[in-house]
């Protein structure tokens, strides 16, 4: 059994292909960065609500006073999830351009709260949550490159 492969192409078709590819590439990269950033944003939120940092470690426990306060409000106290009103985690969003994707907080007040949690500045213990872990980073890269491969595949 023999399989023949024949390529029939003219230089005009090749030029057209590369011209279209060059024109479409910034949009494809922007879309791929948006997909990767959306995934990163979602992972930060999901992981934080489970009480884990970027490396999968549990956050430092609540103080006795915080536990009492949370119990009075009917909130869970078995692990730290950084969820009080939902405003901080709800303010996490992303944006992408043709050259980068960014995950950030929509509102300055929530950004400030996150900074205090992340760095342990002020009265709060350090609970770094606003980061991408190694496993998440690998998945983000895969999402980015898979989307580019899918969008640039030619039938």
N, C-alpha and C positions, 0 to 999 in steps of 0.2 A: 504494500500500500504506500502511495506517495502523496504528499500534500504539496501542492504548488502555491506559492505566495507571489502575487504579482502586485507591484505598486505602480499605479499610473498617476503621475503627478506632473504638472507643469510648473515652471518656476513662478508663474503668476499666482497659481493656487497656493504655493508655499509662502509667497510674500503676503498674500491675503490672510492666510492662517496666522502668521506671526504678527501682522498688523492688528488683527482682531484680538489676539492673545494679549498683546501689549496694551491695547485699549481697555480690555476687560479686567486685567490683573489687579489694579488698585481697588476696584469694587469687590473682587473676590477676596482679596486680603482683608478688606474692611469687614466684610460679612463673616469671614473666618475668625477674625479677632472678636467680633461681637458675640459669636457663638461661644468662643472660649471664655470670654469675660462673663457672659451670662452664667455659664457653668460654674466659674470661680465664685461669683457672687452667691449663687445658690448653695454651694458647698460650705461657704463661710457661715451662712445663716443656719443650714441644717445641722452642721457640726456644733455650732455654738448652742443651739437649742437642746442638744444632747449632752451639753456640759463638757465638751472636749476642745482642746486647743488644736493648732494646726498639725501637731505630731501625734494626736490621738490621746494625749494625756488628759486626765480629769483636772478641772479647775480647782484652785484652793477652795476649801469649804466656806460657807457663809459663817459669819460671826454669830454668836448666840443671840445678840440683839436683832440682827437681820432676820434670823430664823423666826424669832418671836413676832416681828413686824409682818413678815410674809404670811405666817400662820393666821394672824388676825385678819389679813386681807383674803384668805382662802387660797393662797398660792402654794405651789409645791415647794418643799424644802429639802428633799432627799439629795439633790445635787444642784450645783450652781449652773444656771442656764442663761444668766445675764438678761433675763426677760422680766421686765417690770410692767411698763406700759405698752411695750411693743414698738415704741417710736424709734429707738436706736436701730434695732435690726431691720425695721421696716424702711428705714432711710437709706439702706445700702442699695446702691444702684451701679450702673456701669455705662461707659461710653466707648465708642471705638472710632478711630480714624483710619486712614489708609496705612498708617505706620505704627499705631499702638492701641492697646486696649487698657482702660483704667477702671478700677473698682473704687468707689468712693462713697461718701455720705452726702445725701442731698441737702441736709440742713446743718448749719454750723453748730447748733446746740448739740445735735446727736454726734457730730464729729468730735466735739469736746469730750462728751461722755465716753466715747469709744477710746479716745486718747488716754483718759484717766484709767480706764480698765486695762488697756493694753500695756501701759507703762508702769502702773502702780503709783502714779503721781497723786498727791493729795491723801485723802483718807482711805482710798480704796486699795485693796491688795492687788498685786500684779496678776492679771489674768489675760495673757496675750491670746487674742482670738482673731484679730484682723490680719491674717497671714495665709499664705498658701503652703500646704505641706508638700513633702516630696512626692507622695502618691498622687495627690491632686495635681501637682505640677506636671507629672507624666501624663495624666489623663487630659489635662488642658492642652498639652502639646499634641496629643493624638487627635483631639477634636479639631484643633487648628489645621493640622496637616491633612487629616481625612477630608475635611471640607474643601480644602484647596484641590486635593486629588479628584474629588467627586465633581467639582465645578470645572476643572480643566480637562477632564476626560472627554475625548472626542470619539464619537461613534464610528 
